[in-house]
Amino acid sequence: MQIPHYFENEGEHNLDKTLELVSKVADNNIKIIVATTKGTTALRAIEIFDPRQLIIVRHQAGFYEPFTQEMPEEVEEKIISSGAKLITAGHAFAGLDRGVRRKLNTWQHSEHVAMVYRTFGQGTKVCVEIVLMAADAGLIKYEEVIAIGGTGRGADTAWSILPAHTSNYMDLRLNKLICKPIWMTK
């Protein structure tokens, strides 16, 4: 299978192929950072990779509904008991800026940055964002990591990335594309 791989369509039906492609390029020492909402992608990744190499990044509490967490507690417990690390934090490209936009109807800097990354696809934006969040959480060093993200549910995008902290996000480097959907106009 050729890497980079381009999926014809975006979405969760690409999850297994995305994880398979990452398994072909990931060595045993590389940290793999996985975006998940309800935990389906995280649980599949735990089946394939050494959980001690996994960093799972989920939505912050209140993302869709105030004071709620989308991931069921039993899934959270499975992730933690596997040995994978779990991050719950404000999104690097949202947080206060999204709050200002919602109240004052004006776009802020971090949301502009997110829109630029989205020109490569939603999954690419997610990959960058979760790497920034993992760096800010102190769970990775300045060394190559693999990020897995997606468009909606599941995973359809993976990149090899040299990380940075949110405070110096312009130093982050998208090194190698592993897979992504072809970006289609809707």
N, C-alpha and C positions, 0 to 999 in steps of 0.2 A: 504494500500500500504506500502510495506516494505521500510525502509530507512536504509542504503543507497540503492539507486536504480541504477541498471546498464542498460544502453541502449544497445541494440544489435548493433546499428550503430550510428556514429557521425552525427551531422548536424542540420540544422535549423528545420527539422520536429519534433525535440524534444523540441522546445521552449515552447509550452503550458504546456506540462507535467513537464518540469523543473520549470516553474513558479508555477504550482500547488503544486509540492513537497515542494518548498520553503515556500509557503503560509501555509503548514501544520506544519512547524517547527518554523516559524518566529513569535515572539511575537510583540506586537504593538510598543515596544520601541526600537527594534533593527534596526540599519542602514542596508540598503540593497544596495550594490554597484553593479551596472549593467554596463557591457561593451556593447557598441553599436557602429556601424559604420555609418549607414545611418539613424538610429533612430527607426527602426521597433521594436527591442527588448525593447527599452526604452518606446515606446508608449504602448506596451502590458503590461509592468510592471506598468505603471501609471494607467492602467485600473484595476489592481488587488490589488495593494498595496497603502497605504497612501503615496502620492507623497512627503510629508514632510519628510518621512523616506528614500527616495530614493536619491542616489548619482549616477548620470549617467556619465560614463567616455567614451568619444569618441576619435577617432583617432586625433592625432595632425594634424594641417594644413600641407600640403605638404607630407603626408604619401605616397600617390601613385603618385601624380602629384604636382610639385612645386607650392606653393602659392595658393593652392585650399583646400577647406574643403569639405569632402564627404557628410556631413549631410546637407540637404537642409535647408535654412533659416527658412522656415515655420515650419519645425519639431523642430528646435532649439527653436523657439518662443513658440510652444506648450509645450515643456518640461519646459522651464523657467516659463511660465504662470501657469503651474500646481502646482508650489511650489517645484518641485524637484530641486536639485542642479545639475549643469552641469560643468564637468571638461574637459578642453581641455589643454593638456600638452604633453611634450615629454614623450615617453614611458620609464618606469623605466628600462627596459632591452634593450634599444636601444640607441637612442640619439647619443652622440659623438662616442661611440664604434662602432655603425653601420657605421657611417661616415668613421672611420678609416679602417674598414674592406672593405668597398666599394672602397676606394682610394688605400689602400696598400695591399689588399688581405690577411689580417691576422686577425684572430679572437681575440677578446678582452674578458676580464673577464665577463662583464655583459651578453654577449651573451652565454658564457659557462654556466652561472647560468640558463639562460632561457632554454637552451638545457636540463639541468638536470630536471627542472620542467616539460618539455615536455615529459619526460619518463613516467609521469603519465597521459599524454594527453595534447593536445593544450589548452583545456579549463582550466585545472588546472594552467598552466602557466599564462593564461590570468587573472584568479582569483587572483593569488598572485600579479601580476603586477598592477592591478587596485586598490587593497587594499594599496599597497605602494604609489601609486599616490594620493589616497584620504587622506592618512596620511600626505603626504608632502604638500597637499593643505590645511591642517588644518581643514578638515571637519569631522574627526573622532577622537575619544579618544582611549586610551588603554582599550578597552572593546570589547567583541565579536561583530563581524559584519558577515553578510552573503554576499558572493561574487558570482555573476552569470557571467559566461563567456561561450565561445563556441569555436567550431571548424569551422572556416569560418563564415558563416552567422548564425544568430539565437543564441540560447543558448542551451547547452547540458550538462553543468557542474555547480555545485554549492557546495560551501564549507562554513562551519562556520570557521572563522579565527580570531585569536588574532593578531591585526595589529602591524606593525612597520613602521618606516620611512625608506626610501631608504638608508640613511646613517648608519642604523643598521639593515639591512634586515635580518640578520641571527637570529634576535630575533623574527621574525614572526613565528606564529605557525598555521599550518593547523590542526584545532581541530577535526572537524567532517565532513566527506564526506556526502553530501546530495544526489548527483547523478553525474554520469559521464558515458560516453560511454565506453564499453569494448575496450581496446586498441588492435586493430588488426594490423597485419603486412601487409603492402601494397606492 
